[in-house]
Amino acid sequence: QVQLVESGGGLVQDGGSLRLSCVVSKNFIGFAAMGWDRQAPGKQRELVAEITRSGVTSYADSVKGRFTVSRDNAKNMVYLQTNTLKPEDTAVYYCKVRTISGTNYWGQGTQVTVSS
């Protein structure tokens, strides 16, 4: 079992920034990828950003150029730098890891609210 704990969410104004952090209970050797999903009220959970074990990143079209996913292998940490936030970015953000066998694990989530 893998535990993930997110932090860094909060209330921010339109155009602001937040840095989300996630600590993972295991080192990244057995993971194929890690990243962030989000779920807005009344909507399905969606992929926001992902970084593979080889360092390849991918982003949802809606956040390209504004969000950056990164990791610190030595600290078992995953980060999401969010810039130029918009009200439509309001959601619960979930840290996620995917094992080599294809199993996904998520944290409890951290709320990001962007006011207009």
Secondary structure as GFF3:
##gff-version 3
##sequence-region A 1 116
A	DSSP	beta_strand	4	7	.	.	.	ID=ss1
A	DSSP	beta_strand	10	13	.	.	.	ID=ss2
A	DSSP	beta_strand	18	24	.	.	.	ID=ss3
A	DSSP	three_ten_helix	28	30	.	.	.	ID=ss4
A	DSSP	beta_strand	31	39	.	.	.	ID=ss5
A	DSSP	beta_strand	46	52	.	.	.	ID=ss6
A	DSSP	beta_strand	57	59	.	.	.	ID=ss7
A	DSSP	beta_strand	67	72	.	.	.	ID=ss8
A	DSSP	beta_strand	77	82	.	.	.	ID=ss9
A	DSSP	three_ten_helix	87	89	.	.	.	ID=ss10
A	DSSP	beta_strand	91	99	.	.	.	ID=ss11
A	DSSP	beta_strand	104	106	.	.	.	ID=ss12
A	DSSP	beta_strand	110	115	.	.	.	ID=ss13
###
